[in-house]
Amino acid sequence: MPSDAKILIVDDHEDTLYALESTLAPLGYRLSRATSGDEALKQVLRGQVGLLLLDVRMPGVSGLDVVRYMRRLEQTQHIPVVLLTGFGTDHELTSTAFGLGVADLITKPVDPWALRTKVRYLYDAHRRQLLLQEEIRELRALVKNHGETHDRPARPALPHPDTRVPLQRAEGAHHGSLEQDRT
């Protein structure tokens, strides 16, 4: 996720979008909006989304449908999603939402301070996870490249700074005789 990844806010009510944007603006992240599940999926698939705030009940493609689709695709399955509902939570919604791997389920109207805290944590944690994954890929490439260049002749061993430690023999230098201790 690039550092300029946005937070996508999805709701079919314009006043709710405005309230959520006003709540999150002090965080300084890029914000984007969508008014339907279809529009949200298009933006998510274009990339650059680091967190999704998603209304559960929308006409057409619901918030749960968006999450189901995202979780099937490798490129979107790890994007954190916070579901928002204005109808309260019930056991079925809660178990379905968390079964799909959403980060949180929040009832509207939202507490601005709590929402900012959750969004900051989820966005930053996701960004750190992606940076770690990139670092792992780079390290694996280095290890792979090192293994491929291992066929070159070995460099001579450097003396250990402690003179009491004997020199290491190069690979394949096992001729049956032991080096003498230099102490």
N, C-alpha and C positions, 0 to 999 in steps of 0.2 A: 504494500500500500504506500503510494507516494506520500510525502509529507503534506501535500496539498489535497489529500483525499477529503471528500466532503461528507457531511452528515445529511442524509436524505430523510426529510420529514414527509410522511404520507398521511393525508386525511382528506375526506371528501367534503369537509366543511371549511370554508375560507377563514372564518373567525378563529377556528382551532389552529390552523396553520399559522396565522398571524401571532397568536398567543405563544405558540411553541417557539417560533422564530425569535420573538422578543425575549423569551426566557433564556434561550441558548446564545443569543448574540454576545453577551459579555464574555463568553468563553473564547471568542476570537477564531473559532473554527469556520471553515467555509460551510455554508448551509445551502441546501437545495430543497425544492419542494416538488411534490407530485400530488395530484388529486384523485388518482385511481390506482388500483392494483396493477393494471396493464402498464400505465405510465411508469410506475415504480420499477417494475421488472425491466423495462427498456433501459432506464437509467442505471440500474444495478448491472445489467449485462454489458453496458458500455464501459464499465469500470469506474475507478476513481471514487467509489463509495467505501467509507471506512466504518460507518455505523448507520443503522436504519431504525428510525422511529416510525412505527407503523400502526395505523388504526386497524383494529380487528374486523369491525363490521363496516364494509363499504359495498356499494352496489357493484355487481359484476364480479370481478376477482377480489375475494376477501383477503384480509391480511394473512390469515392462516394459509390460504392458497399460495400467496407470494412466498411465504416461508417454506412451504413444502417444495415448491419449485427450486428455490435457492439451495436447499439442502441436497438436492440431487446433482448439482453441478459443482465440480471441483473448484472452479474459480470463485464461487460465491458461497460455498458451504460453511466457511468460517467467519463470514461477516457477522458481527454481533447485531442482534435484533432486539429491540425493546418494543413490546406490543402495548398498545394503548386501547383501553375500552371505556366507553361511557355508560355501559349497561351493568357494571359490576362484574365480579368474577364468580363463576360457579365451578364445581369440581370438574366437570367435563372440559370446560375451556382451559382451566389451569393444567390439567393433566395432558391435554392435547398440546398446548403451547410449550410446556417444558419438555414433553416427549419429542418435540421437533427441535429442541435445543435453543429456544429463545433465552436471552440473558435475563430478561425480567418482564413482568406483566404488571402494568400500572393502570390504576383507575383514574379516569378524568373526573373532575379537574385535577391537574397535577400540582404538587407542591413544587414551586420553582427551584428552591434551594436543593431539594432532594433530587430533582431531575438533573440539574446541572452537575451535581456530585456524581451521580450514576453515569451520566454521559461522559464526563471527563475521565472517569476511571475506565470505562469500557473502551472508549476510543484510544486512550493511551496504552492500555494493556494489549489491545489488538495490534497497534502499531509496533510495540516492542516485540510481540510474538512474530510478526512478519520480518522484522529486522533480524531476529535470531535465526529464523528459517533461512534467510538470505546468507547470513554468516556461515551457517552449517553447509549450505550448498557450496560456498566458496572454499571452505576448509576441505570438503570432500574432493573438490576439483584439485586442490593442492596436493592432497594425499594421493590421488590417482596419478597426477603428473609426476610426483616423486617416485611412485612405484614403476612408472614407465621409464624413468631415467635411471633407475637402480641398476640397469645393465651396464652402465659405464664403469670403468675401473675405479676401485675404491681409493679415496684420498688417503694419504698417510695419516696415521694417528697423531694428534697433537699431544704433547706432554701434559700430564695433569699438573696443576699448580702445586700440589702437594708432592714433593719429590719421593715420598715413601710409597706412593701408589705406582705399581709397575705399569709400563706401557701396554696398551691393548694391542693384541695382534689383529691384523687385517683378516677379513673373512678368507677362509681357504688356506691360512698360514699354519695349519695344524700338522706339523711334520713329526710329531712324537716327542719333541724336546721342549722342555719348559724354559721360559726366560728366567734368568737369574734375578733374584731379589736385589734391588739397588740400595738397600739400606745398610 
